[in-house]
Amino acid sequence: MEVVLSHRVCPWWLGYFLASPLRRLMLDPEKVVRPFVREGMTVLEPGPGMGFFTIELARLVGPSGRVIAVDIQPKMLDGLKRRAAKAGVAGRVETRLASADSLHVADLKEHVDFTLAFAVVHEMPSASRFFAEAHRHRSRARRCCWSNLRVM
């Protein structure tokens, strides 16, 4: 059974707020991802926005690892690239433009050690398709962490 979600995407300009240092007061990205990420890993982050988690992921994977950040909005990816360069981790972050029906990560088959999908699954046109694609690309015995917030 395929679960189809409404296709509401966070506006690109909200990315500045989501990557704001003020957000760290409520949610520390390092504490969220540290238990899952080690140096040298390949991390897939769909829907990174402007990089609230991406920068910390890039620090944790170290110079021998990489973070593949996939978003459907070019302006989000542009903001992420600027932030990664400013943080000195641009060489560890690869950005990719996704489409509504694909993450465009077929070349990563069985090479992803960890996938972080934080507050992004609700923006996917099809949650089932998203999870199937993310699962296909992870290496054996690797981890995935997803979190979706429900606003009442």
WOVENZI-V487138 format. One record per backbone hydrogen bond with DSSP energy under -0.5 kcal/mol. NH is the residue of the N-H (numbers start at 0). CO is the residue of the C=O. Records with the same first field share a line. If there is no record, write none. Layout:
NH: CO ; CO
//
This chain:
3: 1
4: 2 ; 124
7: 5
8: 6
13: 10
14: 11
15: 12
17: 13
18: 14
19: 16
22: 19
23: 19 ; 20
24: 21
25: 22
26: 22
28: 26
31: 27
32: 28
33: 29
35: 32
36: 32
39: 60
40: 37
42: 40 ; 65
43: 113
44: 42 ; 67
46: 69
47: 44
50: 47
51: 47
54: 50
56: 52
57: 53
58: 54
59: 55
60: 56
61: 57
64: 61
65: 40
66: 91
67: 42
68: 66 ; 93
69: 44 ; 67
70: 95
73: 71
75: 72
76: 72
77: 73
78: 74
79: 75
80: 76
81: 77
82: 78
83: 79
84: 80
85: 81
86: 82
87: 83 ; 84
88: 83
89: 83
91: 88
92: 88 ; 89
93: 66 ; 91
94: 92
95: 68
97: 70 ; 95
98: 101
101: 98
107: 104
108: 105
109: 135
110: 107 ; 136
111: 136
112: 41 ; 110
113: 41
114: 142
115: 43
116: 114 ; 144
117: 115
118: 116 ; 146
122: 119
123: 120
126: 2
127: 2
129: 125
130: 126
131: 127
132: 128
133: 129
134: 130
135: 131
136: 132 ; 133
137: 134
138: 111
141: 138
142: 112
144: 114
146: 116
150: 148
151: 149
//
